[in-house]
Amino acid sequence: MNEKMAQTFNRYRDIIPDYEGFLTALEQPLPVAIRVNILKIGPGPFRDLMTNQGYKLEPVRGIEEAFLLHGIEAPGATLEYFLGYYQIQGLTSMLPAKILDPRRGEIILDLCAAPGGKTTHIAQLMGDRGLVVANDFKPERTHVLRSHIDRLGILSVLVCCYHGQAFPLRRKFDRILLDPPCSAEGTYRAGLPPILSENPKVARHLVRVQKELLRQSLAVLRPGGTLVYSTCTYAPEENEAVVNEALKDGEAELLPISLPFPHSKGLTSWNDESYQPDMVKAVRFYPHQVNSWGFFIAHLRKRS
Ligand SMILES: C[S@@+](CC[C@H](N)C(=O)[O-])C[C@H]1O[C@@H](n2cnc3c(N)ncnc32)[C@H](O)[C@@H]1O
């Protein structure tokens, strides 16, 4: 690990349990995790199909449509991938859609949707019945989003391309996923370049955008509707602090999250800031606790 990353992670020494175990896990290869597209094939037949070709599939406790795929070099280059039988997706990235728990016939907004791992999971969980409005402000990223939607054979997603802060549709949504841009430190294990959150200018910009996007999301959520806020960073400034700000006026409340995976609770303080005591209902994932990448998830309900 280079000096800069070591410094970044060192900020979290006091909040990450078994910090040495965390550092060790960061250097372990990330397993290939896939989500079966149950709109096209069931997990059982998919497993047989792949096993017959010599692949080794390991089930994931708590996510029946997920497997770890062993002995594969290019999981995006199989016929089954092209046929839309599965999506490659980190295990922790599968949890926001599960926690959102969308139902058939509902109207859902995914405000920062590209490249679409979570959008397609939401549509799949709804049996492709209802409407998922998948928005992302970068047109070139929506091309990738559309290609996943086509490949997976999904019909219930409408793609649009607005700045989330000025999202124009005045329809109130039943559920919203907000997976905003973040410093992405949690994906270090996947070899992706993080945006270093200790760069104060970048960090301030990200936090401002995250707060604006969460405010706008709550504005277009129906009373009683639920929202999942997720990031792949460890930075409390982008996680608990953003959620805390949104809860201040009492318009929304945090919901408990029940999970099959080991995780840590949300923080109630960081440096000299305190957050609502309820913040323990949010969840943090560390790669030495769950064999995936780092993640933060909070589940909110807009009060009626
Ligand atoms: C973490 S990624 C989303 C990943 C996606 N949810 C998935 O599961 O594949 C954040 C996305 O937010 C988009 N984004 C950044 N700022 C935005 C804004 N102000 N409004 C809408 N989208 C934005 C980026 O283009 C990026 O695709």
The ligand as an SDF file (V2000), in Angstrom:
LIG
                    3D

 27 29  0  0  0  0  0  0  0  0999 V2000
  -21.3210    5.5910   -6.8530 C   0  0  0  0  0  0  0  0  0  0  0  0
  -21.7580    5.9020   -8.4750 S   0  0  0  0  0  0  0  0  0  0  0  0
  -23.3050    5.0760   -8.5980 C   0  0  0  0  0  0  0  0  0  0  0  0
  -23.1710    3.5950   -8.7850 C   0  0  0  0  0  0  0  0  0  0  0  0
  -24.4980    2.9250   -9.1300 C   0  0  0  0  0  0  0  0  0  0  0  0
  -25.4970    3.1890   -8.1080 N   0  0  0  0  0  0  0  0  0  0  0  0
  -24.3880    1.4250   -9.3110 C   0  0  0  0  0  0  0  0  0  0  0  0
  -24.7530    0.6650   -8.4160 O   0  0  0  0  0  0  0  0  0  0  0  0
  -23.9290    1.0000  -10.3710 O   0  0  0  0  0  0  0  0  0  0  0  0
  -22.2590    7.5660   -8.4180 C   0  0  0  0  0  0  0  0  0  0  0  0
  -22.8740    8.0660   -9.7210 C   0  0  0  0  0  0  0  0  0  0  0  0
  -23.3800    9.3710   -9.4380 O   0  0  0  0  0  0  0  0  0  0  0  0
  -23.3090   10.1300  -10.6180 C   0  0  0  0  0  0  0  0  0  0  0  0
  -23.4180   11.5290  -10.1830 N   0  0  0  0  0  0  0  0  0  0  0  0
  -22.4700   12.3230   -9.6410 C   0  0  0  0  0  0  0  0  0  0  0  0
  -22.9600   13.5250   -9.3150 N   0  0  0  0  0  0  0  0  0  0  0  0
  -24.2690   13.5060   -9.6940 C   0  0  0  0  0  0  0  0  0  0  0  0
  -25.3260   14.4560   -9.6320 C   0  0  0  0  0  0  0  0  0  0  0  0
  -25.1230   15.6710   -9.1330 N   0  0  0  0  0  0  0  0  0  0  0  0
  -26.5360   14.0980  -10.1010 N   0  0  0  0  0  0  0  0  0  0  0  0
  -26.7560   12.8620  -10.6160 C   0  0  0  0  0  0  0  0  0  0  0  0
  -25.7840   11.9350  -10.7230 N   0  0  0  0  0  0  0  0  0  0  0  0
  -24.5650   12.2410  -10.2530 C   0  0  0  0  0  0  0  0  0  0  0  0
  -21.9830    9.7270  -11.2290 C   0  0  0  0  0  0  0  0  0  0  0  0
  -21.9760    9.9820  -12.6110 O   0  0  0  0  0  0  0  0  0  0  0  0
  -21.9120    8.2510  -10.8710 C   0  0  0  0  0  0  0  0  0  0  0  0
  -22.3370    7.4670  -11.9660 O   0  0  0  0  0  0  0  0  0  0  0  0
  1  2  1  0
  2  3  1  0
  2 10  1  0
  3  4  1  0
  4  5  1  0
  5  6  1  0
  5  7  1  0
  7  8  2  0
  7  9  1  0
 10 11  1  0
 11 12  1  0
 11 26  1  0
 12 13  1  0
 13 14  1  0
 13 24  1  0
 14 15  1  0
 14 23  1  0
 15 16  2  0
 16 17  1  0
 17 18  1  0
 17 23  2  0
 18 19  1  0
 18 20  2  0
 20 21  1  0
 21 22  2  0
 22 23  1  0
 24 25  1  0
 24 26  1  0
 26 27  1  0
M  CHG  2   2   1   9  -1
M  END
$$$$
